[in-house]
Amino acid sequence: MTIRYSCISCGREYRTDEAIYRCPSCEEASESAAARVGPTGGFAKGALVTIFDPKGKPRRGEPVNPLSFLPLPIAQMPAFPVGNTPLARPPKLLQKAGFPNLCFKLDNLNPSGSLKDRASILVASQAALLGEKRVALASTGNAGASMACAGAACGLEVVLFVPASAPRAKLLQSLLFGARVVPVSGTYDQAFSLSIEYTKARGGINRNTAYNPLTIEGKKTVSLEIYNQLGCEAPDCVYVPAGDGVIFAGVHKGFADLVAAGLAPRVPTLVMVQAEGSNAIARSFREGRQVVLSRASTYADSISVASPANGEMALDCLRKSGGRAVEVSDREIAAAQAELAREGGIFVEPSSAAAWAGFLKDRGNVDPQARVVVLLTGTGFKDLAAAETLVFLPAACEPRLASALETLETVYGD
């Protein structure tokens, strides 16, 4: 199936039925410049985005089929049912926030526990259409576990390069799904480069976030579902956690495609939330120049990226949506994670909690009557070590009521 792509950097368009990752013209120019003067320190150039064809889409007010907005058919959906995740409205959190129209998109309920399943199913279908049996990628954990899960369901070999520091639960998840996991003594950015070298040398499909443009296409379906769930209306504001910025770009692409189809009047205000220790895109937006960090460090490992591979596109989406970038501390992320669990019954990993922390920090800029969606992207069970820092388990009491009551009074003040 032929797909049309446009380069975010130079505007060139491409039509191909083969796998394509970056704009060939921009890649050649970047390699030539690096050979002459060394690395520039800016964001990578040549990211591709698919060109959406709005013909034959539903009329305004009618629910959309998210799969009909994709550039290729999903052949593997029965094996790996992705999406249709609920919107939650925990009354205690809504009342506490003072936003009656606030809701949470629970993409932590996808098959592998991550929004990234939306991208993995599309890459699995790409592999099937091209007759490929192997998919390679780099990940701090979620994308790898997601692709490993999809690979197990769809009969694909998955080769995963991960920083050795990635949370153990995520690595175990990938191994259980049968992925060939290669821990890398280095950063995510180094694992990313290594996975691309591997694909060029050994073939197969590369699923890398911010490299394979179909990852953005898969992730955009979350916006189409939100549109359906809000009665065929776009929300006023969406809070999105960001590291590389691919989920953010996917959320923007989904709403932009709805606008292109005449189904929504505008793209909602999109608020990118980054950790203070991994804020390359937010800082670039604030300072009006491209900033690459010397290192990234945050409690929220899934959004810990020093050099965002999708930084240029994410900045473009921020500007087009009239959006904002919010930076939150690790302490704010941890507090948000605990609050979601204790007062909303929603257990998410730190990167997801960053979105809630961002809303809490930014809510003074939002009309309390606005329809606000906080996007929660990954389950808390992926990083139990982080969750353990938020709780205290009392010592065992004697099997007597008096001893149990003493524990309750001493520990909980009951």
URZIDA-V681530 format. One record per pair of residues at least 4 apart in sequence whose ideal C-beta (glycine too) atoms are under 8 Angstrom apart, sorted by the first residue. I is the first residue (numbers start at 1). J is the second residue. Records with the same first field share a line. If there is no record, write none. Layout:
I->J, J
This chain:
1->17, 71, 72, 73, 129
2->15, 16, 17
3->15, 16, 17, 50, 71, 72
4->13, 14, 15, 50, 51, 53, 71
5->13, 14, 15, 16, 20, 48, 49, 50, 51, 213
6->11, 12, 13, 14, 48, 49, 50, 51
7->11, 12, 13, 14, 23, 25, 26, 46, 47, 48
8->46, 47, 48, 49, 312, 313, 316
9->23, 26, 45, 46, 47, 312
10->23, 25, 26, 45, 46
12->23, 25
13->51
14->20, 23, 24, 48
16->20
18->130
19->126, 130, 132, 205, 206, 212
20->48, 213
21->48, 206, 208, 211, 212, 213
22->26, 27, 44, 46, 47, 48, 211
23->27, 45, 46, 47, 48
24->28, 46
25->29, 46
26->30, 45, 46
27->31, 45, 46
28->32
29->33, 45
30->34, 44, 45, 46
31->35
32->36
33->37, 40
34->38, 39, 40
41->290, 292
42->290, 292
43->284, 290, 292, 307, 308, 309, 311, 312, 315
44->210, 307, 309, 311, 312
45->312
47->210, 213, 309, 310, 312, 313
48->213
49->213, 216, 249, 253, 313
50->71, 213, 214, 216, 217
52->69, 253, 256, 257, 260, 261
54->257, 260, 261, 262
57->64, 68, 69, 261, 262, 263
58->62, 63, 64, 65, 261, 263
59->263
60->232, 262, 263, 264
61->232
62->232
63->228, 232
64->68, 69, 224, 227, 228, 232, 258, 261, 263
65->69
66->70, 83, 221, 224, 225
67->73, 74, 77, 221
69->220, 221, 224, 254, 257
70->74, 122, 217, 218, 221
71->214, 217
72->122, 125, 126, 129, 214
73->125
74->121, 122, 125
75->125, 128, 129
76->80, 121, 124, 125, 128, 150, 153, 154
77->81, 82, 121
79->153, 154
80->111, 117, 120, 121, 124, 149, 150, 153, 154
81->111
82->110, 111, 117, 118, 120, 121
83->110, 118, 221, 222, 225
84->225
85->105, 106, 107, 108, 109, 110, 222, 225
86->106, 109, 229
87->103, 104, 105, 106, 226, 229, 230, 373
88->103, 104, 106, 344, 346
89->94, 102, 103, 104
90->94, 104, 343, 344, 345, 346
91->95
92->96, 343, 344
93->97, 102, 339, 340, 343, 344
94->99, 100, 102
96->343
97->102, 359, 360, 363
98->368
99->363, 366, 368, 370, 372
100->368, 369
101->369, 370, 371, 372
102->359, 372, 373, 374
103->371, 372, 373, 374
104->340, 344, 346, 356, 373, 374, 376
105->222, 225, 226, 373, 374, 375, 376
106->346, 376
107->114, 115, 118, 222, 375, 376, 377, 378
108->113, 114, 115, 346, 347, 348, 349, 352, 376, 377, 378, 379, 380
109->113, 379
110->114, 115, 116, 117, 118, 146
111->117, 149, 150, 153
112->116, 117, 120, 142, 145, 146, 148, 149, 150, 173, 177
113->145, 378, 379, 381, 382
114->142, 143, 145, 146, 377, 378, 379, 382
115->219, 222, 247, 375, 377, 378
116->120, 142, 143, 146, 147, 209, 219, 377, 378
117->121, 146, 149, 150
118->122, 218, 219, 221, 222, 250
119->123, 143, 146, 207, 209, 214, 215, 216, 217, 218, 219, 246, 250
120->124, 143, 146, 147, 149, 150, 207, 218
121->125, 150, 218
122->126, 214, 215, 217, 218
123->127, 135, 147, 150, 205, 207, 212, 214, 215, 218
124->128, 135, 147, 150, 151, 153, 154, 156
125->129
126->130, 132, 205, 212, 214
127->132, 133, 134, 135, 154, 156, 204, 205
128->132, 154
130->205
132->203, 204, 205
133->155, 156, 157, 204
134->156, 157, 158, 159, 202, 203, 204, 205
135->147, 151, 156, 157, 158, 159, 204, 205, 206, 207
136->158, 159, 160, 161, 195, 198, 199, 202, 204, 205, 206, 207
137->143, 144, 147, 158, 159, 160, 161, 195, 206, 207, 208, 209
138->144, 160, 161, 162, 188, 191, 192, 194, 195, 208
139->143, 144, 145, 147, 160, 161, 162, 166, 188, 191, 209
140->162, 163, 166, 170, 188, 301, 302, 304
141->145, 162, 166, 167, 170, 171, 173, 174, 301, 302, 382, 383
142->146, 170, 302, 351, 377, 378, 382
143->147, 207, 209
144->148, 158, 160, 162, 170, 171, 174, 179, 181
145->149, 170, 173, 174, 177, 382
146->150
147->151, 158, 160, 179, 207
148->152, 158, 160, 173, 174, 175, 177, 178, 179
149->153, 173, 177
150->154, 156
151->155, 156, 157, 158, 177, 178, 179
152->177, 178
157->180, 204
158->174, 177, 178, 179, 180
159->179, 180, 182, 195, 198, 204
160->174, 179, 180, 181, 182
161->182, 184, 191, 192, 194, 195, 198
162->166, 170, 171, 174, 181, 182, 183, 184, 191
163->183, 184, 186, 187, 188, 190, 191
164->183, 184, 185, 186
165->301
166->170, 171, 183, 301
167->171, 301, 382, 383, 385, 386
168->172, 385
169->173, 381, 382, 383, 384, 385
170->174, 382, 383
171->175, 181, 183
172->176
173->177, 382
174->179, 181
175->179, 181
184->190, 191, 194
186->190, 191
187->191, 295, 296, 306
188->192, 304, 305
189->193, 305, 306, 307
190->194
191->195
192->196, 208, 211, 309
193->197
194->198
195->199, 206, 208
196->200, 206, 208, 211
197->201
198->202
199->203, 204, 205, 206
205->212
206->211, 212
207->212, 215
208->212, 215, 309
209->215, 244, 246, 309, 310
210->215, 244, 245, 246, 308, 309, 310, 313
211->215, 309
213->217
214->218
215->219, 246, 250
216->220, 246, 249, 250, 253, 310, 313
217->250, 253
218->250
219->246, 247, 249, 250, 251, 253, 254
220->224, 250, 251, 253, 254, 257
221->225, 254
222->226, 250, 251, 254, 375
223->227, 238, 250, 251, 252, 253, 254, 255, 258
224->228, 254, 257, 258
225->229
226->230, 234, 235, 238, 373
227->232, 233, 234, 254, 255, 258, 263, 264
228->232
230->234, 235, 371
232->263
233->264, 371
234->255, 258, 264, 265, 266, 267, 268
235->268, 370, 371, 372, 373
236->268, 269, 366, 367, 370, 371, 372
237->268, 269, 270, 271, 366, 370, 371, 372, 373
238->251, 268, 269, 270, 271, 372, 373, 374, 375
239->271, 273, 355, 356, 358, 359, 362, 372, 373, 374, 375
240->247, 248, 251, 270, 271, 272, 273, 355, 375
241->247, 273, 274, 300, 302, 303, 351, 352, 354, 355, 358, 375, 377
242->247, 248, 272, 273, 274, 281, 282, 303, 314
243->274, 278, 302, 303, 304, 305, 308, 351
244->305, 308, 309, 310, 311, 314
245->249, 272, 281, 308, 310, 311, 313, 314, 315, 317
246->250, 310, 314
247->251, 375, 377
248->252, 270, 272, 314, 317, 318
249->253, 310, 313, 314, 317
250->254
251->255, 270, 375
252->256, 267, 270, 317, 320, 321
253->257, 317
254->258
255->259, 264, 267, 268, 270, 321
256->260, 267, 320
257->261
258->263, 264
259->263, 264, 265, 266, 267
267->320, 321
268->321
269->321, 322, 323, 324
270->317, 318, 321, 323
271->323, 324, 325, 326, 358, 359, 362
272->281, 282, 285, 314, 318, 323, 324, 325, 326
273->325, 326, 327, 328, 354, 355, 357, 358, 359
274->278, 279, 280, 281, 282, 303, 325, 326, 327, 328, 354
275->279, 298, 299, 300, 303, 304, 327, 328, 329, 330, 333, 354
276->298, 327, 328, 329, 330
277->296, 297, 298, 304, 330
278->293, 296, 297, 298, 300, 303, 304, 305, 306
279->283, 293, 327
280->284, 291, 292, 293, 296, 305, 306, 307, 308, 311
281->285, 308, 311, 314, 315, 318, 325
282->286, 325, 326, 327
283->287, 291, 327
284->288, 289, 290, 291, 311, 315
285->315, 318, 325
286->325
287->291
290->311, 312, 315
292->306, 307
293->306, 307
294->306
295->306
296->304, 305, 306
297->304
298->303, 304, 330, 333, 350
299->330, 333, 334, 350, 386
300->304, 330, 333, 349, 350, 351, 353, 354
301->350, 351, 383
302->349, 350, 351, 377, 378
303->351, 354
305->309
307->311
308->314
310->314
311->315
312->316
313->317
314->318
315->319
316->320
317->321, 323
318->323, 324, 325
319->323
324->362, 365
326->358, 361, 362
328->332, 333, 336, 354, 357, 358, 361
329->333
330->334
331->335
332->336, 357, 360, 361
333->337, 350, 353, 354, 357
334->338, 350, 353, 386, 389, 390
335->339, 357
336->340, 353, 354, 356, 357, 360
337->341, 348, 349, 350, 352, 353, 356, 380, 386, 387, 390
338->342, 390
339->343, 344, 356
340->344, 346, 347, 348, 353, 356, 376
341->345, 346, 347, 348, 380
346->376
347->379, 380, 381, 387
348->352, 353, 376, 377, 378, 379, 380
349->353, 378, 379, 380, 382, 383, 386
350->354, 383, 386
351->377, 378
352->356, 375, 376, 377, 378, 380
353->357
354->358
355->359, 374, 375, 376, 377
356->360, 374, 376
357->361
358->362
359->363, 372, 374
362->366
366->370, 372
378->382
380->384, 386, 387
383->387
384->388
385->389
386->390
387->391
392->411
394->407, 410, 411
395->407
397->403, 404, 406, 407
398->403
399->403
400->404
401->405
402->406
403->407
404->408
405->409
406->410
407->411
408->412, 414
409->413, 414
